Amino acid sequence: MDRQQMIEALMSYRDDKPKAFWETMDDDMLQMAIEVEKKKARDELKNYLATA
């Protein structure tokens, strides 16, 4: 995944942050932020399925 794709992925997870915010991060920070968002999404889905 290139830098632009990482920024677009994060913007799809977090619409509360502008593109300029994500552009200030280096590639390692972008990758870590993506992993955090993926984990949050997995956890939310697990919680939803557990209570459904």
VEXNULO-895176 format. One record per residue (C-alpha): residue number from 1; residue in three letters; x, y negated, z negated. Coordinates in pm, whole numbers. Layout:
% residues N
(NUM, ALA, (X, Y, Z))
...
% end
This chain:
% residues 52
(1, MET, (0, 0, 0))
(2, ASP, (149, -334, 97))
(3, ARG, (129, -652, -110))
(4, GLN, (-176, -792, 71))
(5, GLN, (-365, -465, 27))
(6, MET, (-284, -462, -346))
(7, ILE, (-416, -817, -381))
(8, GLU, (-733, -728, -191))
(9, ALA, (-784, -418, -406))
(10, LEU, (-751, -620, -724))
(11, MET, (-989, -882, -594))
(12, SER, (-1245, -607, -534))
(13, TYR, (-1210, -498, -897))
(14, ARG, (-1186, -846, -1049))
(15, ASP, (-1394, -1112, -880))
(16, ASP, (-1337, -1342, -1178))
(17, LYS, (-979, -1419, -1069))
(18, PRO, (-891, -1618, -754))
(19, LYS, (-655, -1487, -489))
(20, ALA, (-394, -1744, -597))
(21, PHE, (-383, -1581, -941))
(22, TRP, (-291, -1242, -796))
(23, GLU, (-41, -1394, -553))
(24, THR, (168, -1520, -847))
(25, MET, (240, -1162, -957))
(26, ASP, (528, -952, -828))
(27, ASP, (463, -613, -667))
(28, ASP, (528, -418, -988))
(29, MET, (279, -627, -1182))
(30, LEU, (21, -589, -907))
(31, GLN, (64, -211, -914))
(32, MET, (29, -202, -1292))
(33, ALA, (-284, -418, -1274))
(34, ILE, (-435, -180, -1018))
(35, GLU, (-364, 118, -1243))
(36, VAL, (-529, -60, -1538))
(37, GLU, (-838, -139, -1331))
(38, LYS, (-859, 220, -1204))
(39, LYS, (-838, 351, -1560))
(40, LYS, (-1110, 111, -1675))
(41, ALA, (-1334, 222, -1387))
(42, ARG, (-1275, 591, -1468))
(43, ASP, (-1351, 532, -1836))
(44, GLU, (-1669, 341, -1754))
(45, LEU, (-1786, 622, -1527))
(46, LYS, (-1710, 885, -1792))
(47, ASN, (-1907, 687, -2050))
(48, TYR, (-2195, 641, -1811))
(49, LEU, (-2208, 1012, -1727))
(50, ALA, (-2184, 1109, -2092))
(51, THR, (-2488, 898, -2180))
(52, ALA, (-2696, 968, -1868))
% end
